[in-house]
Amino acid sequence: MTARPILAVLALALNALVWGLSWWPLHQLHAHGLHPLWATAAVFTLATLVLSFISPQGWRHFKQHPQLWWLMAASGLTNIGFNWAVTTGDVVRVVLLFYLMPTWALLLAWWMLGERPTRGALMRLSLALLGVVLVLKTPESPWPLPQDLPDVLALLAGFTFALTNIWLLRLQHTPESSRMVAMFGGGALMATVCAALATFAGVIPAVEVVSLNGFDESTLQAISTWAPYVVGLSFAFLISNFTLQYGAARLSAHTTAMVMMSEVVFASVSSVALGASTLSWRIGLGGGMIVLAALLASQAHTDNPQA
């Protein structure tokens, strides 16, 4: 393997590492009183501001390509669902349910792109769904159904991530800077709107950082506690996006998928080691089926675009 492919693999591995470990700073922010919706809003707003400063031309193409707004919405909902789920739920379980994404992509491509699934695709779909049944089934539940809000959010995030990929495919003719701005801007806008609505409805607690007398000592202490995690996550997500663009452009779809699947390993090992997850034989076996189905899907796409 030459130097360039090695760098591309390392770039993708860094992207997977960032997302595989992102649960930890989100947990820290939540422990210090910042709900994951508000944390997502803060992280992606800062990242969008930085990206807008670096590539101000990214916003100029929204008028010529209004479908970028759909990409913004899908990407924003993905980040909301995943970050909320991985913060409040079992990390391994959430990541595995999120990686049902190839199944959603198959169904969405059939609906939106007219790509009828082949027999092989339906077999991979069955394998992934069997894995989901094993992950969702618990000794306390007679049926393999979502057990709580994090389960539902993880499934919805996987669906909207598949939708994000469909829109990226349909918008591949648009400038890369515009797609990046749409994805980060979607995280900022959708998270802020959802956080505000959820706070107003009493679903999540309000962010009380400003007292009636303005910025007092407790306010400054809260901001100083949150700031390192927010700034760190913002720049980590920006770097991971750049590394994803670099790596995915230089490797096959199958290789990219294989490297990106290491996110499951990073998230699983770190969360189990730090006590944020429990790993049972059902989750292990079901997760293996989900990951295998995703890898087989990427291999089939590489060998035969119609598979």
N, C-alpha and C positions, 0 to 999 in steps of 0.2 A: 504494500500500500504506500503510495507516494505521500509527500508531505501535505498536499492540499486535502485529499480525502481524510487524513488523520485529523487535520484541523477542523474539518467539517463535522466529523464524528464528535470531537471534543466540544465543539460549539453546541451541538444538539444535546449532548450530555449535560452541559451547563444549564441549558434551558430546562431540561427535565429535573435537574437538581433544584433549581430555583422554585419551580412549581411543586416539586415533591416535598420541599421543606417550608413552603409558604404558610402551612398551617400553624407553625410554631409562633411567628410574630403575630399572627392574627389571634391566636390564643392569648398571647401576652396582652395585647390591646384589649381584648374582651375582659381579661382578669382585672384590668385597670379601669373598667367602666365604660369602654368604648365598644358599642355594639358593632358586629361585623358589617352591617349595612353602612353605618357612619364611617367605619374604618375603610371600607371599599371606596366610599365617596371621597374621603380625604386622600387616599393613596392614588387613585386614578385622576383626581383633579390636579394634583401636583405633577403627575406624569404627563398629563395632557398639556399643562402649561409649559413644561420643559420641551416637549415634542413640538409644540406650536412655535416656540422660540427658535428651535433648531431648524424646523421645516415649515415656515409660515405659509408656504405655497400649498400645503396640504389641504387647507380649507377652501381654496379657490375653485376646486373641481366639484364641489357639492351641487352647484347650480347646473353644471353640464351633466352630472351623473347623480340624479336624485335618489337612485337606488342605494347609494351609500348610506342613506338614512336607515334603510332596512338592515344593513350590515351593522350600523351603530347600535340599533335596538337589540339585535340578536346577540352581539358580543357583550353588550351591557348586561343583559339578562343572564348570560352565561356566568359572568363574573359575580353577579349578585348571588345566584343560586349556589355556585361552587363555594365561594368564600363563606357564606352563611352556613352552609351544610358542614364544611370541613372544620369550622370553628365550634359548632355546637353539637356535632355528632361524632360517632366513631370514625376516625380518620381513614382507616383501611376500608371499612365498609363503604364510606362515601366515595373514595377514589375508585373503587371497583364498580360501583353503580354508575359513576360518571363515565367510565370507559365502556359503557354500553353504547356509546356514541356511534360506532360503526353500524350498529343495527338501525338506529334512527336515520343515519345517513343513507342506508339502503332504501328505506321507505320514502324518505324525502326526495331522493334522486328519482325514484319511480314516479312520484307525484309531480315534482317541479321540473325535472329534466327529461321525463319520458323514458328513462332507462329501466326497462323491464328486468327484474331479477332473474338470474339463471338458476338451474337446479343446484349448482354449487353454492350460490349466494344464499339460497333458502336453507341449505344444510348448515351453513355457517350461522345463519340467523337462529336456527333451532339450537345449535350448540351454545350460542351466547345466551339465549333465553333460558336454557336449562341451567346455565351457570348462575343467572339471576335468581332463579327459583331457589337454588341452594344457598345463595347469599341471604336472601330475604327470609327464608324459613328459619325460625328459631324454636327451641323447645317449648316456649311459652305460647307460641302462635300456631293454631291449627292450619292456617293457610299461609302461603308465601306472599304476603302482602306487605307494602311499606309499613314499617312499625311506628314511625314518628315523622316529624317535620323534616329533619335532615335527610331521611330516605327520599322523601318526595322532592326536596330541593335538589338532591344529587341527580335523580332521574331527569328532572326538568332541565337542569344545567347541561346534562349530556345531550338532551334533545336540542337545546338552543345552540350548543357548540356544533352539533351536526349541521344545524341551519346556518350557523356562521360560516362553516366550510363550504356549504352550497353557494352562499352569496359571494364568498371569496372566489369561487370558481366562475361564477357568472360575471364578476367584476374584475377578472384578471386583466382586462384591457385598460383599466384605470391606473393612474400613477400609484406607485407603492406608498408614497408619502400620504396620499389621501386615504388609502385603506388603513394605514397605521393610525392616522388621526381619528378615523371613524371608530376603530376598535377601542382605542384608549378613551376617546371622547364619549363613547357609549358607556363605558364603565363609570365615568365621572357623572354623566347626566342621569343615566338610569338609576344609579345607586343613590344619588342625591334626591331625586324625585321620590323613589320608593322609601328611602329613609324618612323623608319629611312626612309622607302620607302615613307611614306606619307609626311614626311618633305621634302625629295628630290623632290617629285612631286609637292610641294607647296600646298598640301591639308590641312596641319596643320602647325602652326608656329614652327620655330626652337627653341630649348632651348638655349638661349644666356646667359650662366652663366659665360663664360670665355671670357674676353676681349682680345684685341691684346697685351696688356701689362701683361697678366696673371691674377691672382686672385686679383681684386681690391676690394674696399669697397662695391660696389654695388653687386659684385659676392658673396661675403661672406654674405651679407644681404639676398640675394635671397636663398642661401643654408640654412641659419639659419631659414628662414621662412618656407621652405619646409620640413626640416628635421623632426620636431616633428610629422607632419602628416604622412610622409613616414614611419618613425620608428614605430609610433603607429599603423598604418594600417597593417604593416608587422607582428608585433607580435600578433595583434588581429586576423588576418587571420590564423596564425599558431595555436593559442589557439583554435579558433573556429573549425579548422580541427580536432584537438585532441578530442575536446568535441563531435564532430559529430561521430568520430570513437567509442568513449566510449558509447554514448547514443544509436546509431543505433544497436550496437552489443548486447544490453540488453533489447530492446523493440521490439514489433511486428512492421511490416511494416506500419500497419494502424496507430498505436500510433505515430510512428516516423513522418509520413506524417502530422498528425494532429498538432503535436507540431511545425514542421517546417513551417506550413502554417502561424504561428504567425509572420513570417517575413513580410507578407503582411500587418498585423496590425501595426507592428513597423514602417515600411516604410511609410505607409499611414498616420498614426497619426502624426509622426514627421515631414513629409514633408508638410502636410497641415497646421500644427501649425506654421511652420517656413516660410510658403509662397512659398514653392518650387513646390506645386501642387495645383490643383483645383479638387474638388470632385463633379461631377454632378450625376444626377440620372441614366444616361446611364452607366457611369463608375461604379457606385455602383452596379447596377443590373447585368451588364455584368461581372464584376469582381466576383460577388457572384456565377454566373454560372460556371465560369472558376475554381474557388476554389472548388466548390461542385463537379464538374466533377473529379478533381484531388483526392479529398477525397474518392469519390465512387470508383475510380480506385484502390486506395490503399486498401480499404476494400475488394474489389473483389479479389485482389491478395492474401490477407491474408486468406480469406475464401476458395478460390479455385484457386490454382496456374495457372489453365488453363483458367480462366475467362477473 
